[in-house]
Amino acid sequence: MSERFAALPGGIGVSRLRVYDTAAPDGVVGGTPHVHLCCTEGYVVTGGEGAVQTLGGEGFRETPLRAGAVVWFEPGTVHRLVNGGGLSIVVLMQNSGLPEAGDAVLTFPPEVLADPEAYAEAAALPDGGAPGADVRSAYRRRDLAVSGFQALRAGGPAALAAFHAAAMALRRPLLTAWRRRWADGAGAAAAGTGTQLDALERGEWRYLGGAGVYAVDAPVERGRLGMCGLLDTYPAAG
């Protein structure tokens, strides 16, 4: 077993998710609607049942989730997990590190999105959502985001476009840091494959002898408050 620790394939992030099992003000049981600006997200459903509600260029859609299903969606897709009973998921996230650095914008009402300080206050969790934090704070921000999500659904394409523009403006100050994370993570992983292809074309194979094997026996955290539920998290890279 190698003592060093490489990133997961393609620089992805992985976590286990138990979707929240309480109802929002609209009566729907589940998580917090939000969008990613740069990251495709994927679900491998491991137990229970439910759905993911999405809002994008093709309008509103609800995709069923049952054990064995694999669902993924691209940046710009507003999404909300619905827990129909015991819904648990392995989440695969593109560009590991970017979501943790702010590549997620919750569907708060426009007046909150337009004010970075108000947004930060509304999105904050005690101790950053560390395991053991009061889950009621996660429900509070979910409920506020649900009110914005309902308005987006009712407002049609114009409302979604305005939300995307507001999300971009809110996160624009982070773009330089995001680019560095991408270059060091997923970008480096893709470039590494190019380097290997170049070596093979030259007839060089000795790099294959330096391959490592890696394992993580258990999550590094259990029960972190996430946007959609309780997260068991794993290290992304060393």
Secondary structure, 3 states (H helix, E strand, C coil): CCCCCCCCHHHCEEEEEEECCCECCCCCEECCCEECCCCCEEEEEEEEEEEEEEEECCEEEEEEEECCCEEEECCCCEEEEEEEEEEEEEEEECCCCCHHHCCCEECCCHHHHCCHHHHHHHHCCHHHHCCCCCCHHHHHHHHHHHHHHHHHHHHHHHHHHHHHHHHHHHHHHHHHHHHHHHHHCHHHHHHHHHHHHHHHHCCCCHHHHHCCCCCCCCCCEEEEECCCEEEEECCCCC
